[in-house]
Amino acid sequence: MASKQPAKDFLSFVNASPTPFHAVQSAKDLLTKAGFEEIKEKDSWANTCKPGGKYFLTRNTTTLIAFAIGKQWQPGNSISMIGAHTDSPVLRVKPVSKKSGEGFLQVGVETYGGGIWHTWFDRDLGVAGRVMTRANDGSIVQKLVKVDRPILRIPTLAIHLDRTTDFSFNKETQLFPIAGLIAAELNRTGADGANAQEAEKVDDFSPLKAVTERHHSHFVELVAAEAGVKPEDILDFELILFDTQKSCLGGMLEEFIFSPRLDNLNSSYCATVSLIDSVAEQSSLDNEPAIRLIALFDHEEIGSRTAQGADSNALPAIIRRLSVLPSSSSSNTDLSTAYEQTLSTSFLVSADMAHSINPNYAGKYEQDHKPEMNKGPVIKINANARYATNSPGIVLLQEVARKAAAEKGEPIPLQLFVVRNDSSCGSTIGPMLSAALGARTLDLGNPQLSMHSIRETGGTYDVAYSIRLFTGFFQHYSELSKTIFVD
């Protein structure tokens, strides 16, 4: 059986990452500690990125791409890649959120992605995200905030007042959290505070209404205090609601992970740690002719078609720049075709969570494809290309698992999954990236229950299985890819 420690380390990662902004920061912290250097997409890399180097960059601070360049790199060589995503279905604070009703202060929220929204009722909710503030020198800077205590709650209607068997609600009118009582807020501010705010509105014209007008003043004060600025210095923010209950191990033998955002911070964490582990030894890149890369994208849950989504130029642009990086020795490589050569020999593992068998709904699963927790990563297959997996990819991952297991003396089990013919099938970043790049691609992920719920369930030991599999993929891809002949 694999170790529990990687799962415990993942708990720290997910607890620190209530938003994509925080998830990228958590990944940056791990990479920086491991010696990766931050670079900027806007800069030239000609004198920066060298064979043997380890680098990362971000876009919008919600998408991160990191890579390590083999010392035997030549322009046009292959890139072994793992792609995942940093976002999850959430409730986002509306641009104008100031609401009230029947004596309650409420906060307007907007649904993001395909969440199981009834699971958000009666949870202790905090807020976190990005705040744009004006600094003392007049510049505008971004600050991450995390109000990590219950300040919001979406109350259900008592069963005595609605005895219908189905829990249905209107997402626009009945999904607003309560934040306080109007009477208490009036007692806190008093008339003088209100008059002072009116005076400020007259003196300081703004093309848009001030943040303190668009949102409850106390709400803005809490966010400002977390950011370490004055409320009037906040120009705008992107805030997400999150469950303040911490992730934890569960089950009688701690064989489960009870956590929000398993989809897909579980895969993002495993990808990040595996890249770090694959270059942990000083000589790790000495004989490596390829580049090892991870890409953690934002906006997968809403289709990925944004500047920082997988269906953008983010990864193709990075690969194009990497494909022509010079080697450490002189080379006569034809750089005019280096990009196409790199794509033709590269491989992408699209890592996104998979469905574990649910014992209470076993009939929803295909008879011979019922993934189990703690039985290893699940290779996802769909005849209609909702997943990008094909046989050469399956063979490659199986060989990676076999070789990595032989080195450590610990097996890495794999599972296969297809949906029933009478069931719809989700999708991932795999098909869109394989189409954009033409690179060979495989979809897989750890099995979980309650996908898109505010609290999900995964397998404790699957974290270690995925990290070892991904690490083996980075370490052995260059060698193994030459043994699988498919043009």
Disulfide bonds with the S-S distance in Angstrom:
none
